[in-house]
Amino acid sequence: MPTMANDPVVAAALFHALSDPIRIEVLRLLASGERCVCELMDDLGLAQSRLSWHLRTLKDAGLISDRRDGRWSYYALQRDAFELAETTIAALKPRARRLTVRANDSCSQAI
């Protein structure tokens, strides 16, 4: 997983993964610990194929990890990813109190 919080590709993958209510619910369920995919299917009422697509998106963003045990996959949160998410959001926070308009700026004509 990339570690640069100011990388726009990393930020886009992270925010895309967080942009769906089902994926947010998956993260909420995993907050209490590792879960089998079968448990997630039951809790969410989703077919395996639909859940797998959401899990892949979360995994690609580095938010979750998986491990195989026999025929089942188990998923868990990646703690480091949430620290990266916090750092990414902090990097996007405005630093100035308000936008300073320069007198010769062509954009200032629209204001």
TORSE-142337 format. One record per residue (C-alpha): residue in one letter; chain; residue number from 1; x, y negated, z. Coordinates in steps of 0.1 Angstrom, whole numbers, always signed. Layout:
N
+------+-----+-----+-------+-------+-------+
! type ! mol ! seq !    c1 !    c2 !    c3 !
+------+-----+-----+-------+-------+-------+
!    a !   A ! NUM !     X !     Y !     Z !
...
+------+-----+-----+-------+-------+-------+
//
This chain:
111
+------+-----+-----+-------+-------+-------+
! type ! mol ! seq !    c1 !    c2 !    c3 !
+------+-----+-----+-------+-------+-------+
!    m !   A !   1 !    +0 !    +0 !    +0 !
!    p !   A !   2 !   +14 !   -34 !    -9 !
!    t !   A !   3 !   +24 !   -55 !   +21 !
!    m !   A !   4 !   +23 !   -90 !    +6 !
!    a !   A !   5 !    -8 !  -108 !   +19 !
!    n !   A !   6 !    -6 !  -135 !    -8 !
!    d !   A !   7 !    -6 !  -111 !   -37 !
!    p !   A !   8 !   -38 !  -118 !   -56 !
!    v !   A !   9 !   -41 !   -83 !   -70 !
!    v !   A !  10 !   -40 !   -69 !   -35 !
!    a !   A !  11 !   -65 !   -95 !   -22 !
!    a !   A !  12 !   -89 !   -87 !   -51 !
!    a !   A !  13 !   -88 !   -50 !   -44 !
!    l !   A !  14 !   -94 !   -56 !    -8 !
!    f !   A !  15 !  -123 !   -79 !   -13 !
!    h !   A !  16 !  -138 !   -57 !   -39 !
!    a !   A !  17 !  -137 !   -28 !   -15 !
!    l !   A !  18 !  -154 !   -49 !   +11 !
!    s !   A !  19 !  -181 !   -62 !   -12 !
!    d !   A !  20 !  -205 !   -33 !   -10 !
!    p !   A !  21 !  -229 !   -26 !   +19 !
!    i !   A !  22 !  -223 !   +12 !   +15 !
!    r !   A !  23 !  -186 !    +8 !   +18 !
!    i !   A !  24 !  -190 !   -15 !   +49 !
!    e !   A !  25 !  -212 !   +11 !   +65 !
!    v !   A !  26 !  -185 !   +38 !   +57 !
!    l !   A !  27 !  -160 !   +16 !   +75 !
!    r !   A !  28 !  -183 !   +11 !  +104 !
!    l !   A !  29 !  -188 !   +49 !  +107 !
!    l !   A !  30 !  -151 !   +55 !  +106 !
!    a !   A !  31 !  -144 !   +29 !  +133 !
!    s !   A !  32 !  -152 !   +55 !  +159 !
!    g !   A !  33 !  -127 !   +80 !  +144 !
!    e !   A !  34 !  -120 !  +104 !  +117 !
!    r !   A !  35 !  -151 !  +119 !   +99 !
!    c !   A !  36 !  -156 !  +148 !   +76 !
!    v !   A !  37 !  -171 !  +139 !   +42 !
!    c !   A !  38 !  -200 !  +161 !   +49 !
!    e !   A !  39 !  -208 !  +140 !   +81 !
!    l !   A !  40 !  -206 !  +108 !   +60 !
!    m !   A !  41 !  -229 !  +122 !   +34 !
!    d !   A !  42 !  -255 !  +131 !   +61 !
!    d !   A !  43 !  -252 !   +98 !   +80 !
!    l !   A !  44 !  -255 !   +78 !   +48 !
!    g !   A !  45 !  -280 !  +100 !   +30 !
!    l !   A !  46 !  -258 !   +99 !    -2 !
!    a !   A !  47 !  -249 !  +126 !   -27 !
!    q !   A !  48 !  -213 !  +137 !   -27 !
!    s !   A !  49 !  -206 !  +122 !   -61 !
!    r !   A !  50 !  -219 !   +87 !   -51 !
!    l !   A !  51 !  -200 !   +88 !   -18 !
!    s !   A !  52 !  -168 !  +100 !   -34 !
!    w !   A !  53 !  -168 !   +69 !   -57 !
!    h !   A !  54 !  -171 !   +46 !   -27 !
!    l !   A !  55 !  -145 !   +65 !    -7 !
!    r !   A !  56 !  -121 !   +62 !   -37 !
!    t !   A !  57 !  -126 !   +25 !   -38 !
!    l !   A !  58 !  -118 !   +22 !    -1 !
!    k !   A !  59 !   -88 !   +44 !    -5 !
!    d !   A !  60 !   -75 !   +26 !   -35 !
!    a !   A !  61 !   -77 !    -7 !   -15 !
!    g !   A !  62 !   -57 !   +10 !   +13 !
!    l !   A !  63 !   -85 !    +7 !   +39 !
!    i !   A !  64 !   -89 !   +45 !   +45 !
!    s !   A !  65 !   -68 !   +76 !   +42 !
!    d !   A !  66 !   -79 !  +112 !   +37 !
!    r !   A !  67 !   -66 !  +147 !   +46 !
!    r !   A !  68 !   -78 !  +181 !   +34 !
!    d !   A !  69 !   -86 !  +209 !   +57 !
!    g !   A !  70 !   -99 !  +239 !   +38 !
!    r !   A !  71 !  -126 !  +228 !   +15 !
!    w !   A !  72 !  -134 !  +196 !   +34 !
!    s !   A !  73 !  -119 !  +162 !   +33 !
!    y !   A !  74 !  -116 !  +141 !   +64 !
!    y !   A !  75 !  -114 !  +103 !   +63 !
!    a !   A !  76 !  -100 !   +78 !   +87 !
!    l !   A !  77 !   -93 !   +40 !   +88 !
!    q !   A !  78 !   -59 !   +27 !   +80 !
!    r !   A !  79 !   -51 !    +3 !  +108 !
!    d !   A !  80 !   -24 !   -15 !   +89 !
!    a !   A !  81 !   -48 !   -24 !   +61 !
!    f !   A !  82 !   -70 !   -44 !   +85 !
!    e !   A !  83 !   -39 !   -64 !   +97 !
!    l !   A !  84 !   -32 !   -71 !   +60 !
!    a !   A !  85 !   -68 !   -81 !   +55 !
!    e !   A !  86 !   -66 !  -106 !   +84 !
!    t !   A !  87 !   -33 !  -120 !   +70 !
!    t !   A !  88 !   -48 !  -122 !   +36 !
!    i !   A !  89 !   -78 !  -142 !   +48 !
!    a !   A !  90 !   -55 !  -164 !   +69 !
!    a !   A !  91 !   -34 !  -171 !   +38 !
!    l !   A !  92 !   -65 !  -183 !   +20 !
!    k !   A !  93 !   -76 !  -206 !   +48 !
!    p !   A !  94 !   -74 !  -243 !   +38 !
!    r !   A !  95 !   -44 !  -261 !   +54 !
!    a !   A !  96 !   -56 !  -297 !   +47 !
!    r !   A !  97 !   -85 !  -314 !   +64 !
!    r !   A !  98 !   -98 !  -326 !   +30 !
!    l !   A !  99 !   -88 !  -329 !    -6 !
!    t !   A ! 100 !   -66 !  -358 !   -14 !
!    v !   A ! 101 !   -75 !  -375 !   -47 !
!    r !   A ! 102 !   -46 !  -391 !   -66 !
!    a !   A ! 103 !   -54 !  -424 !   -84 !
!    n !   A ! 104 !   -39 !  -413 !  -117 !
!    d !   A ! 105 !   -54 !  -378 !  -116 !
!    s !   A ! 106 !   -77 !  -371 !  -146 !
!    c !   A ! 107 !   -99 !  -350 !  -124 !
!    s !   A ! 108 !  -106 !  -379 !  -101 !
!    q !   A ! 109 !  -128 !  -395 !  -128 !
!    a !   A ! 110 !  -154 !  -367 !  -122 !
!    i !   A ! 111 !  -156 !  -375 !   -84 !
+------+-----+-----+-------+-------+-------+
//
